[in-house]
């Protein structure tokens, strides 16, 4: 049960020893489904983290919404635990996919470009299982396309004197948008996806060009992009296109 004599809403106990002891106690305890829901709603960081990892089942839309509400806008420990639980649930409990497809496109899109790459990977892998829901796929992809456009626009504005971490933030964002579009490109109109791929193929960061190469071999509509990268200076980019 949750102790209300402490700071909640993503907070820790003030003293680290007490916090560590609390986390150990939580890890050893069993909780009912209702207790886990209450912890995810009102718990502090370790309580929400443990509740996500121990979350037993997703029975309806309300259960999926509880997890999704903790996928963004909270501490990274919570976000990563929730991302893992959502991935495990969607992958193994196929009947839950319909619940995670409801009113979730924006949340999943935001989580797909999280600052934590582990979260990005778990979320991108999760939404792939929801691709068969066309309404979800269209809405989700629309957000990703806008995020990719924003990243490219910001990268166009940067000059040499700009701080590297500011540039890298946009590169990271673009990378994960492309990783997502690798699975959802067919939900983007041809002109828009080709524009995104063309501008991305001009980035100095080879991992971005590598993602473009991976997408370009998926459809003949990207033939021009594919040809432009065949002589790329980077071996990994060229290698993807070797037999295409």
C-alpha positions in Angstrom: 0.0 0.0 0.0 1.1 3.6 -0.6 2.3 5.6 2.3 0.9 9.2 2.0 3.5 10.7 4.4 6.0 11.4 1.7 6.4 13.5 -1.5 4.6 12.0 -4.5 4.4 12.8 -8.2 7.8 11.6 -9.4 9.6 12.6 -6.1 12.0 10.6 -4.0 12.2 10.4 -0.3 14.4 13.2 1.1 17.0 10.7 2.4 18.6 8.3 0.0 19.0 5.5 2.6 15.2 5.5 3.3 14.5 5.7 -0.5 16.8 2.7 -1.2 15.2 0.7 1.6 11.8 1.5 0.3 12.7 0.3 -3.2 14.0 -3.0 -1.8 10.8 -3.5 0.2 8.7 -2.8 -2.8 10.6 -5.2 -5.0 10.0 -8.0 -2.6 6.3 -7.5 -2.1 3.3 -8.7 -4.1 0.6 -6.2 -5.0 -2.9 -6.6 -6.2 -3.9 -5.1 -9.6 -5.7 -2.3 -7.8 -2.7 -1.5 -5.7 -0.5 -1.3 -8.8 -2.9 1.1 -10.4 -2.9 3.3 -7.4 0.9 3.3 -7.2 1.1 4.3 -10.9 -1.4 7.1 -10.3 0.0 8.5 -7.1 3.3 6.9 -6.3 6.7 8.5 -6.1 9.6 7.5 -8.5 10.5 4.1 -7.0 6.8 3.2 -6.4 5.9 4.0 -10.0 8.9 2.2 -11.4 8.2 -1.0 -9.4 4.5 -0.8 -10.2 5.2 -0.6 -13.9 7.6 -3.6 -13.7 5.1 -5.6 -11.7 2.0 -4.6 -13.6 0.3 -7.9 -14.1 -2.2 -7.5 -16.9 -4.0 -5.0 -19.1 -7.7 -5.8 -18.9 -9.2 -2.7 -20.6 -8.6 0.8 -22.0 -8.3 2.2 -18.5 -5.3 -0.1 -17.7 -3.5 0.8 -20.9 -4.2 4.5 -20.2 -2.6 4.2 -16.8 0.7 2.9 -18.4 0.6 5.4 -21.2 0.1 8.3 -18.8 3.5 7.4 -17.3 5.3 7.0 -20.7 6.0 10.7 -21.0 6.4 13.7 -18.8 7.9 12.0 -15.8 11.3 10.7 -14.5 13.3 8.6 -16.9 13.3 5.6 -14.5 9.5 5.5 -14.7 9.4 6.1 -18.5 11.8 3.2 -19.2 10.1 0.8 -16.9 6.7 1.7 -18.5 8.1 1.4 -22.0 9.4 -2.1 -21.2 6.1 -3.2 -19.7 4.1 -1.8 -22.7 6.4 -3.6 -25.2 6.2 -6.9 -23.3 2.4 -6.6 -23.0 1.7 -5.7 -26.6 4.1 -8.4 -27.9 2.7 -11.2 -25.8 -0.9 -10.3 -25.0 -2.2 -9.7 -28.6 -5.7 -8.8 -27.4 -4.3 -5.7 -25.6 -3.2 -4.1 -28.8 -6.7 -2.7 -29.4 -6.5 -0.9 -26.0 -3.1 0.6 -26.7 -4.3 2.0 -30.1 -6.9 4.2 -28.5 -6.0 7.9 -28.0 -2.3 7.1 -27.9 -0.8 8.3 -31.1 0.6 11.5 -29.7 2.0 9.8 -26.5 3.7 7.1 -28.6 5.1 9.7 -31.0 6.6 11.8 -28.2 8.0 8.7 -26.6 9.5 7.6 -29.9 11.9 10.6 -29.7 12.6 10.4 -26.0 16.1 11.5 -24.9 16.7 7.9 -23.7 17.5 5.7 -26.6 16.4 2.6 -24.7 12.9 4.1 -24.4 12.9 5.0 -28.1 13.8 1.5 -29.1 11.1 -0.1 -26.9 8.4 2.3 -28.1 9.3 2.0 -31.8 9.2 -1.8 -31.5 5.9 -1.5 -29.6 4.1 0.6 -32.2 5.0 -1.7 -35.0 2.6 -4.2 -33.5 -0.2 -1.5 -33.7 0.5 -0.9 -37.4 -2.6 -2.9 -38.5 -4.8 -0.3 -37.0 -4.9 2.2 -39.9 -6.4 5.1 -37.9 -3.7 4.8 -35.3 -0.9 4.3 -37.9 -2.0 7.4 -39.9 -2.2 9.6 -36.8 1.0 8.4 -35.3 2.9 8.8 -38.6 1.6 12.3 -39.0 3.2 13.3 -35.7 6.5 11.6 -36.6 6.6 13.3 -40.0 6.1 16.7 -38.3 8.9 15.9 -35.8 11.2 15.0 -38.7 10.4 18.2 -40.5 11.0 20.2 -37.4 14.4 18.5 -36.8 15.5 19.1 -40.4 14.3 22.7 -40.2 16.3 23.3 -37.0 19.4 21.6 -38.5 19.2 24.0 -41.5 19.4 27.0 -39.1 22.6 25.8 -37.3 25.9 27.4 -38.0 29.4 26.3 -37.1 29.4 28.2 -33.8 26.3 26.5 -32.4 27.0 24.2 -29.5 27.4 20.6 -30.5 24.9 19.2 -28.0 22.2 21.4 -29.5 22.9 20.0 -32.9 23.2 16.4 -31.6 19.8 16.7 -30.0 18.2 17.4 -33.4 20.2 14.6 -35.0 19.1 12.2 -32.4 15.5 13.2 -32.9 15.8 12.9 -36.7 17.5 9.5 -36.3 14.5 8.0 -34.4 12.0 9.6 -36.7 13.7 7.8 -39.6 13.9 4.6 -37.6 10.1 4.9 -37.1 9.4 5.8 -40.8 11.3 2.6 -41.8 8.2 0.8 -40.6 5.6 3.4 -41.4 6.8 5.0 -44.6 3.7 3.7 -46.6 1.5 6.0 -44.5 3.3 9.1 -45.8 2.6 10.7 -49.2 5.4 10.1 -51.7 6.4 13.8 -52.1 6.8 14.3 -48.3 8.7 11.1 -47.6 11.1 11.7 -50.5 11.7 15.2 -49.2 12.5 14.0 -45.7 14.8 11.3 -47.1 16.6 13.6 -49.5 17.3 16.3 -46.8 18.3 13.6 -44.3 20.7 12.0 -46.9 22.5 15.4 -46.9 23.3 15.3 -43.2 26.9 15.0 -42.1 26.1 12.4 -39.4 26.5 9.0 -41.2 24.0 7.2 -38.9 21.3 9.4 -40.3 22.3 8.6 -43.8 22.5 4.9 -42.8 18.8 5.1 -41.8 18.0 6.7 -45.1 19.7 3.9 -46.9 17.8 1.3 -45.0 14.5 3.0 -46.0 15.5 3.5 -49.6 15.8 -0.3 -50.3 12.3 -0.9 -49.2 10.5 0.6 -52.2 11.2 1.6 -55.8 9.7 4.9 -55.0 13.0 5.7 -53.3 15.2 4.7 -56.3 16.7 8.2 -56.7 17.7 8.4 -53.1 19.2 4.9 -53.3 21.3 5.9 -56.3 22.5 9.1 -54.6 23.9 7.1 -51.7 25.6 4.3 -53.5 28.8 6.2 -53.6 28.5 7.6 -50.0 31.8 8.2 -48.2 30.8 5.9 -45.4 31.2 2.1 -45.7 28.2 1.2 -43.7 25.9 3.4 -45.8 27.4 1.9 -49.1 27.2 -1.6 -47.7 23.4 -1.4 -47.2 23.0 -0.6 -50.9 25.5 -3.1 -52.2 23.0 -5.5 -53.7 20.3 -3.0 -54.6 
